[in-house]
């Protein structure tokens, strides 16, 4: 049964947002939770695509902030945070993931998905499902940046050499409103919240770890509310303890946009 964050010894560490410095791989556990938007549901801004009839018919909107009717918050990035050179034990079930492609598609004049995550060992497929050419530009820092034109209906596969410390902006020079984010990690312990606001990372090494929470709208998700209580996660990095054979459920985490307004 999942453990509630309100009943585990970890609570004090979570509330303080301290950084973990030790871990072991004597077992494996899971991490799960859900994010909600604690504010009026925003109406996505329509993108200005005038002059491009093919793209205009899709009714494109800004996807920086996607909130469901039940206030579920999508596209919160969650990953195990590690220091440069730190060795992270990887569960054997992830071995097959090395051959599983991560697809970044140009579809209906938008990148799909809007926020993609990957282990750097996975192949990255750049795809174009539209009837017109697109170019996919990646502003990497660690890997070699690229700006590749992809003909209509075509695709190609890239192999990355390393992880990126920060989410990378993906853009299309032919259609300037097209942007997305690609999160490239040194291990497979990365995901995003879905349309329902939920996330799960399975088979994490047991031990005390630091996790990173990030969102395109605010950057580090450093100010949250759990059970109505304001909590500060320094740089969006709480310390969480993963126990062998257990699922740590951090519960419902609310993000209030007012907490991110500079005063």
N, C-alpha and C positions, 0 to 999 in steps of 0.2 A: 504494500500500500504506500502511496506517496506520503512523504512527511510534510506537514504544514510548516511553513517558515515561522509561525508563531509558537511552535511547540519544540523546536530544536534548540540545542545549546548554542548553535551558530548565531542566533538572533542578535546578540550584542555586537558581534563582528560585522554582521551585515549592516546594522544601523550606523556604525561608525565609518563604514566604507574603507577599512584598513586593507592593506595589500598583503596577500599571502606570499610567503617565501619558502615554504616547504611542501613537499608532496611525495607520494609513493605510488607504486603500481601493484600493490598487493591485492587489488580487486578492481571492480569496475562498477560504476553507477551512472545514473541519468540525471539530467537537469531539465526542468520544465517550468512553465509559467505563462502568464497572459498579461498583455499590455492594453490599457484603455486610455482614451483621450478624455481628460477631465476638463471639458469646456464645451461651448456650443459647437455643434457639428459644422465644420467649415464647408462652404461650397467651392469645389475646385475651380480655379481660374481658367477660363477658356484661353487657349493659345492662339496667337495671331499668326495664321497661316494664309493670309490673303494673297492672292496671286498664284496659289498652287491648288488648282481645282482637285487634283487627285488626292491630296492630303486633306483639304478642307472638308471633304465629305465624311471624314471619320469623326468629326466633332471632338478634336483633341483637347485635352485639358492638362494642366500642370499636375504632375504626379508626386510632387515633393512631399505632400501630406495627404495620405489616404486614410480616411476615417469611415468606418461602417456605420450603418443606421443604429447599431447597438453600441456605438462609440469604440468599437474595436480598432486598435491602432496597428496598421500594417507596416512592414518594412523596418522594424526595429532590428538592427543587426546585433547578434549575440555571438561572442566567441571567447574561447579560452585565451586569456592574455598571457603571453610569455615574454621574457626578456631575450634580447639578441643572444643566440648561441645556446639557449636553454634547451635541453633535450626533453621532449614530451613523449611519454610512452603512448603508443598507438595500438589500439585493440586490433586483433587479427581480422575481425569482420570488415575492417576498412580497406584491406588489401585490394579487394576487387574494385574499389572506388578509383584506384589509380588509372583504370582504363575507361571509366565512365565520363563521357563528354559533358561539359557544361556548355549549354547552348545560349548564345546571345543573339537574338533574332531581330532583324529590321522588319517590322510587321505593321502595316497600316500607318506608316510614317512615325513609328515610335519604337524604342528599344524594348524588347520583351525578353526577360523580366526587367522591370525598372531598376531593381536592386538585385544583383546576382552575387552569389558567394561561391568560393571554390578553394580547394586544396591545390597548391601550386603544381602538384604532380599530375593533376587531371588535365586532359586535353581541353582546349577552349575552342569551340566551334563558332565561327562568325558566319551568320546565315542571313540571307535576304529573301524573304517571302513576298516582297512587293514586286509589282510589274515595272518598277523603275530602279535605276542604280542608286545605291547609297554608299557613303564611305564611313568606315568605322575607325575612329581616332581614339587611341588610348594614351593618356598622359602619365605613363609610368615613371617612377623614380628609380626603382631597383632593376626592373626588367627594361629591355630596350623598347622605347615608345614606338608606336606604329600608327600609320594613317593609310588605310587600305580601302580602295574602291572595290565594292562587291557588286557585280552585275545582277540584274533582275533574275531571281530564281536560283542564284548560285550560293555556294558556301565554301569556306576554307577552314582549316584547322591550324591553330597556333599552339606551340609548346612553350610554356613559360619556364624560366630558370630558377625563380626564387619567389618568396613571398613579398608582399608590399606592406609597409608599416601602416599606411592609411588607405581608406577607400579611394579608388581611382575613378576619375571622371572619364566617361565614355561619351563621345559626341559625334555628330555628323556635320561636316562642313557644308554639304549640299543643302541641309535642312537645319538651320541653326537652333530651332526649338527642340531638336532631338538630343536629349541627354539622359544618361543613366549612371549608376554607380556599380563598380565591380570591386568586390572585397576578396583579395587573394591572401590566403593564410598559409603558414608553414606546417599546419596539421589539419586534419579533417574536422576539428571541433568548432564548426562555425555554421550559423544558420540565420534566418530572418523570421520575424513573426509573419504569419499568414493573414489573410483577409479577416480571420476571426480573432486576430491579436495574439494567437497562441504560438509557442515555440517549444521544441524539444531537441536536446542533444543527447544522443545515446552513447553508452559505452565509454564514458569518461574515466580516466584513471582515478582510483580512489585517493583521497587526500585533500589537503586544503589548497585551493587554487584561487587565483584572481580571474574574474571574468569581465570582459569589456562589453558595455552597452552603448550603442551609437545610433543616431538617426540623422538622416539628411537634413532635416529641418533645423535641428538644434546642435548637431555635432555630438559631443559627449552627452549621454543621458545622465546627468549628474544630480538633477533635482527631481525626486519622485515622491509619491505618496503611497504608503501601504497601510491598509486599515485606517485611512484618514490621517495618518501621522506623516508629517513631512520628514523626509530622509535625504541626507546628502551623501551621494556616492562620489567621492573625489575622482574627477576626470572620468566619471562613469564606470568605475572599477571597484565593485564590492568584492570582498573575500567570501568565498563559499566553500563549504566542506562537503565533498562527495564521499559517500559511504558505500562500501562493497555491497552489491546486491540491492541497493536502495535507490529510489527516485526522489531527489530533492525538488519539491514544488515551492517556488518562491511566492506562489499565490498570485493575486491580481495586483498589478503595479500600475498606478495611475500617473499620467504625465499631464500637468496643468500648464498650459502655454503662458499663463501670467507669471509663473516662476522663472521664465526665461526672458522676461522683459527687463531691459536695463533701466535702472532707476537713477 
